[in-house]
């Protein structure tokens, strides 16, 4: 089956949340989610690596340089959402306001392009499907672990 990376990321995100929310149960549907997630893990990692490589290339294209053409680096502390320091004195390239905006625009364009990129996967259809899936879960799982034309049957 041919799909987009955008759909794989949606599946991966929603499947992780579903499995975490329902970790007390272990059904055939859970097995199908885990099996398909394992299959796509390498593809997602390779895709993320491609994005990181290309976005780093873009960043270096727009990075500020000194008079000898050496990249200017800025030391920063990396913090989590709560403000806790994760790492100290990390270095990132410096940018002018104009070059920063150009870099961000080009990276956003790259991200959109790479999310639309297609990839081949092998669905692993569950033999049972919970009847209480949300619309978002149905959207994320259809075609990968739920047959598109399948009638949802209640799992007890």
Beta strands, then each sheet from edge to edge (+ up, - down):
strand 1: 2-4
strand 2: 73-79
strand 3: 85-93
strand 4: 118-120
sheet 1: 1+ 4-
sheet 2: 2+ 3-
end
